Amino acid sequence: MDGVWTFIYYSHNLDKKQSISFVKFGDADIIKNVIAAEHLPPLLLKFYLGGQHLTYKGFNGQFSDVIVSANQGVFIENIDDVKALLDKV
């Protein structure tokens, strides 16, 4: 997968009890994954980017425009909103 641009968006909504991810590899269509997930509001957040922590494998290559946010309005649940976001990147 060398030279392939990959876009990953992940968000969780406590009220809707959902985790949603969108992944786009190169010119392929956007893949949406929805998981029913109920979590208590976190007291501490850890965000790992790259490397190998626990059992998660890292990504090869470089990262750009990485954003981590817990603000209101960051939960995206439809592909049209992801496409609009991609137009801004």
N, C-alpha and C positions, 0 to 999 in steps of 0.2 A: 504494500500500500504506500510505497514511497512516492512522494510528490502529489498526494491526494489531500485536498483541503477538506477538513471535517468540521462540522458545526454541531455542537452539543448544547442543548438547553434543558435544564432540569428545574422543576419547581414543585413545591408542596403547599397545599392549602389545608390548614387545620380545620376550618369550618366545613369544607366539602369532604374532608377525610380522604384526600386523593394526592397521589404523587404522579406527576406527568413528566415524561421526557420526550424530546424531539431530537432526532439525530439525522444529519444529512452528510453522506459521504460523497465528496466530489460533485458530479452533475446528477447523481441519483435523486430519486424522489425523497421527500421527507418521511421518516418513519416515526410514528407516534406510538407511545407505550403508556398506558394508564394502569396504575396500581391502586387498589383500595388500601389505604393505610391510615390508621388512627394513632396519633402520637400525642403525648403531653407536650405543652409548650416547653421548648428547651431552655435550660439554664445556661448551657454552654454549647457552642457550636465549634466543630473542628472541620477544617476544609483541607484536604490533601490534594495537591496537584503534582502529578508526576511521581517518580520514585515507586517503591514497592512498600506499602504499609499494610500490615495485617495480611489478608489474603488477596487484596486488590492489586491488579497489575497496572503499571503506569503506561503512559503513551510514549511512543517514540516521536521525536521531532520537536518542534517549537510551539509555544503557546503565544497567542496575541489576543488583546482585547478581553482579558479575563475579568469578569465582573461577579462579585458575590454580594448579594443584597438581601436584606430581610425587611425591606420597606413594603408598604402597601402598593398594590398594582403590579407587582412583579410576576404574579401567577398568570401564566398564559395557558389556555386550554384548547385553542383551535389553530389549525395550520395556517389560516389566513393571517393571524397575528404574528406567527413565526415568520412568514414570508415578508411581512411589513418590517419586522425587525432585521431580517437578512438584507433588505434593501438599504438599510441605514449603515450596515457594517462595511 
